[in-house]
Amino acid sequence: MTHLSVNINKIATLRNARGGNNPNVLQVAMDCERFGAEGITVHPRPDERHIRYSDVIELKKIVTTEFNIEGYPDDRYLKLVSEVRPAQATLVPDKPDAITSNAGWDTVANENFLKEIIHELKKSGTRVSVFVDPDPNMVRGAKKVGADRIEFYTEPYASNYHINKENAIKTYIEAAKVAHEIGLGINAGHDLDLHNLKFLKNSIPYLDEVSIGHALMCDALYFGLENTIQLYLRELN
């Protein structure tokens, strides 16, 4: 069974645009869980343009499903994860000014750095996932540095899905087989939506989790949040 983790960054973006506390990020997280989401994902960035570090502290108090904190592992991120102790920490190689994630880690070139970071994170009992492109070498590198899971960067898949979905998924299937064989869990995220999600899931039957934010929140404008979460769960299971 593949779990759906809802990324609530866009809720915080909307709140921050006007100030105040509308929409209420904490309430939306609780509602997502009540509507069937099996996890809550946040990605606090240094400029706090959406999720704030203080939000993460407060979310830890109310999230009852799996809490996943994404981010570049700088000192502030590591301190936050150490304090919050989420179920999962997802490491991304984003620069501080990145609009959104746009590539996976080179786990070979960054072997020593990632190995040290992951060792520290695991001291708090947190599962560690490393954001990677669908490359068997990067997958093997993630295993070597001590990751528990990988998260596939799926923007290339989503961009090419409507052109040729079999070609778009091919590298992901190959890399997922390697991950499965060497004992890594498999997550996926970025530009997944109601059009391309089921094919991804059917092609990678041992997919543990997808993290979806932007597309899900856009769909919620039309279908409502509860209905949208149910639609995504239906595509997965």
C-alpha positions in Angstrom: 0.0 0.0 0.0 1.4 3.4 -1.0 0.9 6.2 1.5 -0.1 9.7 0.6 1.7 12.5 2.4 0.2 15.9 1.8 2.7 18.8 1.4 1.1 21.8 3.1 3.6 24.5 2.0 1.1 26.1 -0.3 -1.3 26.6 2.6 1.4 28.6 4.3 2.1 30.6 1.2 -1.5 31.7 1.0 -1.5 32.6 4.7 1.7 34.6 4.4 0.4 36.6 1.4 -2.0 38.4 3.7 -0.6 38.0 7.1 -2.6 36.8 10.1 -3.5 33.2 10.4 -6.0 32.5 7.5 -5.8 29.8 6.4 -4.7 28.1 9.6 -1.9 25.8 8.7 -2.4 23.6 11.8 -6.1 23.2 11.2 -5.4 22.3 7.6 -2.9 19.6 8.6 -5.4 18.1 11.0 -8.1 18.2 8.3 -5.8 16.5 5.8 -5.3 13.7 8.3 -9.1 13.6 9.0 -9.8 13.3 5.3 -7.5 10.3 4.9 -3.9 11.6 4.4 -1.4 9.2 5.9 1.3 11.8 6.3 2.1 15.6 6.4 5.1 17.0 4.6 6.7 20.4 5.0 9.7 22.0 3.5 10.9 25.0 5.5 13.2 27.3 3.6 15.7 29.8 5.0 13.6 32.8 3.9 10.4 31.2 5.4 8.4 32.3 2.4 5.9 29.5 3.1 6.3 27.1 6.1 8.0 28.8 9.0 10.3 27.1 11.4 7.9 28.0 14.2 5.1 26.2 12.2 7.2 23.0 12.2 7.5 23.1 16.0 3.7 23.6 16.4 2.9 20.9 13.8 4.8 18.3 15.7 2.4 18.8 18.5 -0.7 17.9 16.5 0.3 15.7 13.6 -0.8 12.1 14.4 0.3 10.5 11.1 3.8 10.5 9.7 5.5 13.9 9.8 8.1 14.4 7.0 10.4 17.4 7.0 12.2 18.1 3.7 15.1 20.4 3.4 18.8 21.1 2.6 20.8 19.8 5.6 22.3 23.0 6.9 22.8 23.7 10.6 19.4 25.2 11.0 17.6 22.2 9.4 19.6 19.7 11.4 18.8 21.5 14.7 15.1 21.6 13.7 15.0 17.9 13.0 16.9 17.1 16.2 14.3 19.1 18.2 11.2 17.9 16.4 12.2 14.3 15.8 9.9 13.7 12.8 9.1 10.2 11.4 11.1 11.1 8.3 13.7 13.6 7.2 14.0 14.0 3.4 17.3 15.5 2.3 17.2 17.7 -0.8 20.2 19.5 -2.5 18.3 22.8 -3.0 20.2 26.0 -2.9 18.7 28.5 -0.4 17.2 30.7 -3.2 15.6 27.8 -5.1 11.9 28.2 -6.0 11.4 24.5 -5.8 13.4 21.3 -6.0 14.8 20.7 -9.4 17.3 17.8 -9.2 18.4 15.0 -7.0 21.6 14.5 -5.0 24.8 13.3 -6.6 25.2 10.7 -3.9 28.6 9.6 -5.2 30.2 13.1 -5.2 28.6 13.9 -1.9 29.2 10.6 -0.2 31.2 11.8 2.8 28.9 14.8 3.4 25.7 12.8 3.3 27.2 9.9 5.3 28.0 12.3 8.2 24.6 14.1 8.0 22.6 10.9 8.0 24.6 9.5 10.9 23.7 12.5 12.9 20.0 12.4 11.9 19.6 8.8 12.8 20.7 9.5 16.4 17.2 11.0 17.0 15.5 7.9 15.6 14.4 9.6 12.4 14.1 7.7 9.1 16.2 9.4 6.4 15.2 9.6 2.7 17.5 11.1 0.1 16.1 12.9 -3.0 17.6 11.4 -6.1 17.2 11.2 -9.9 16.2 7.8 -11.4 19.8 6.7 -11.8 20.9 3.3 -10.4 24.3 4.7 -9.5 22.6 7.4 -7.4 20.4 4.8 -5.8 23.4 2.6 -4.8 25.1 5.7 -3.5 22.1 6.5 -1.3 22.4 3.0 0.2 26.1 3.4 0.7 25.7 6.7 2.7 23.1 5.0 5.0 19.8 6.3 3.7 16.7 4.3 4.6 14.8 5.4 1.6 15.1 7.3 -1.6 12.7 9.8 -3.0 12.6 9.9 -6.8 12.5 13.4 -8.3 9.5 12.9 -10.7 9.4 16.2 -12.6 11.0 14.6 -15.7 8.4 11.8 -15.6 5.5 14.2 -15.2 6.8 16.5 -18.0 7.1 13.6 -20.5 4.0 11.5 -19.4 1.7 13.0 -22.0 4.3 12.6 -24.7 5.1 8.9 -24.1 4.3 7.5 -20.7 6.2 4.2 -21.3 9.4 6.1 -22.1 8.8 8.6 -19.2 8.6 5.8 -16.6 11.4 3.6 -18.0 14.3 4.9 -16.0 12.2 5.0 -12.8 11.3 1.3 -13.1 15.0 0.4 -13.6 16.2 2.5 -10.7 13.3 1.3 -8.5 14.2 -2.3 -9.1 17.8 -1.6 -7.9 16.5 0.2 -4.8 14.1 -2.7 -4.0 16.9 -5.3 -4.5 19.3 -3.5 -2.1 16.7 -2.9 0.6 15.9 0.8 0.2 12.4 2.1 0.6 11.0 4.1 -2.3 9.2 7.5 -2.1 8.4 9.8 -5.0 7.5 13.4 -5.4 7.3 16.5 -7.7 4.6 17.3 -10.2 2.6 14.2 -9.5 -1.1 14.7 -10.1 -4.4 12.9 -10.8 -3.4 12.3 -14.4 0.0 10.6 -13.9 -0.1 9.2 -10.4 -1.8 5.8 -11.1 0.6 4.9 -13.9 3.5 5.6 -11.6 2.1 3.5 -8.9 1.2 0.6 -11.2 4.7 0.7 -12.7 6.4 0.7 -9.3 4.2 -1.6 -7.1 6.6 -1.4 -4.1 6.3 2.4 -3.9 6.1 3.3 -0.2 5.0 6.9 -0.3 4.2 9.9 -2.5 4.5 13.5 -1.3 2.2 15.8 -3.2 1.5 19.5 -2.5 1.1 21.9 -5.4 -1.1 19.8 -7.7 -3.2 18.6 -4.8 -3.9 22.1 -3.5 -4.7 23.3 -7.0 -7.2 20.5 -7.4 -8.7 21.3 -4.0 -9.7 24.8 -5.4 -12.2 23.0 -7.6 -13.1 19.8 -5.8 -12.6 20.7 -2.2 -9.8 19.4 0.1 -11.7 16.4 1.4 -12.8 15.2 -2.1 -9.4 15.9 -3.5 -7.5 13.8 -0.9 -10.0 10.9 -1.6 -9.4 11.2 -5.3 -5.6 10.9 -4.8 -6.0 8.0 -2.5 -8.2 6.3 -5.1 -5.4 6.6 -7.7 -2.9 5.1 -5.3 -4.9 2.2 -4.0 
